[in-house]
Amino acid sequence: MTALLEMRDLRVTIGSTAAVRGATITVNKGETHCLVGESGCGKSISALSVMNLLPRGAKRETSALRFAGEEIGRYTERQMERLRGDRMAMIFQEPMTSLNPAYTVGSQMTEVLRRHRSTPRAQAVDRAAELLARVGITAPGLRLGQFPHQLSGGLRQRVMIAMALMCDPELLIADEPTTALDVTVQAQILRLLATLQQDLGLGILLITHDLGVVARIADRVSVMYAGEVVESAPTASLFATPEHPYTRGLLTCVPVPGKVKRDEPLGSIPGIVPRITPGFTGCGFRDRCPEAHAACTGAIPRQAVSAEHELLCTLKPGWGGKAAA
């Protein structure tokens, strides 16, 4: 497959916190790549790094950051402004705070197209109405004249998706697009993303902590912990043969119909994601890992489980508790 987004050895430092520590992620054309992990593990910061939208004071370093074969890691802010919202777009985590409450839905949607393509206002309005209808919003002409607070959470999320598609982007980054939505609306949004990808050939980087969502929509999964990608594999391979202790822990937390007995405690991972400072060495998961041993304080090897399955751990693939040589 052709790589659309290539991020190699991404490192982001914010003050005294190493938010991302050498993350490598590739999204291919027409592929849905899910980035999963607990809150605070660096998922959103990694996505914001791609868009060059990091908070003030954050420092980004990477050996490569390519989009459609172009090195964008050294782009100026003006160059990134031309790229963001046009060839690559992002659905932010909370649509209520991402949409400006002082402007109508229509004015915010048409601004994207008029800014990047210099499209006449009438054509931009037609395009906005077309996309609102495409994402399942009835009476799109009426919705264009409404303000964000007049829409439900599900409708606001659909507006965000439609806005992101205004310029027919090649890459769509979706930061937990179904958070805080009820399960019915969540299912509708996931079906919508899958349909849009099939119709438009989008590459999607989907950020989530919900493994149920991952199982339904992802082609490939990268598991992130304490700023590192600890395991990356095709979805079927990851669910069938998880290798990292953290990945295994996440999967035990998911109730499986027919396997989890009534009144039986669900799986859990004790502790919380640690705050990692620059210069930290070893595995960030070692204080919570039931398989931790002395080697976990040193350099952690990156291993190939198979041609498409990578592991960042001292344990051998298929381990059973044996440390890697």
HELIX and SHEET records of a PDB file:
HELIX    1   1 LYS A   43  VAL A   50  1                                   8    
HELIX    2   2 GLU A   77  LEU A   83  1                                   7    
HELIX    3   3 PRO A   95  SER A   98  1                                   4    
HELIX    4   4 VAL A  105  ARG A  117  1                                  13    
HELIX    5   5 ARG A  121  ARG A  134  1                                  14    
HELIX    6   6 PRO A  140  LEU A  144  1                                   5    
HELIX    7   7 PRO A  148  GLN A  150  5                                   3    
HELIX    8   8 GLY A  153  ALA A  164  1                                  12    
HELIX    9   9 VAL A  183  LEU A  200  1                                  18    
HELIX   10  10 LEU A  211  ILE A  217  1                                   7    
HELIX   11  11 THR A  235  ALA A  240  1                                   6    
HELIX   12  12 PRO A  245  THR A  252  1                                   8    
HELIX   13  13 ALA A  294  THR A  297  5                                   4    
SHEET    1   A 3 THR A  17  ASN A  28  0                                        
SHEET    2   A 3 ALA A   3  ILE A  14 -1                                        
SHEET    3   A 3 ALA A  58  GLU A  61 -1                                        
SHEET    1   B 4 THR A  17  ASN A  28  0                                        
SHEET    2   B 4 ALA A   3  ILE A  14 -1                                        
SHEET    3   B 4 ALA A  64  PHE A  67 -1                                        
SHEET    4   B 4 GLU A  70  GLU A  71 -1                                        
SHEET    1   C 8 MET A  88  ILE A  91  0                                        
SHEET    2   C 8 LEU A 171  ASP A 175  1                                        
SHEET    3   C 8 GLY A 203  THR A 208  1                                        
SHEET    4   C 8 THR A  32  VAL A  36  1                                        
SHEET    5   C 8 ARG A 220  TYR A 225  1                                        
SHEET    6   C 8 GLU A 228  PRO A 234 -1                                        
SHEET    7   C 8 HIS A 309  LEU A 312 -1                                        
SHEET    8   C 8 ARG A 302  SER A 306 -1                                        
END                                                                             
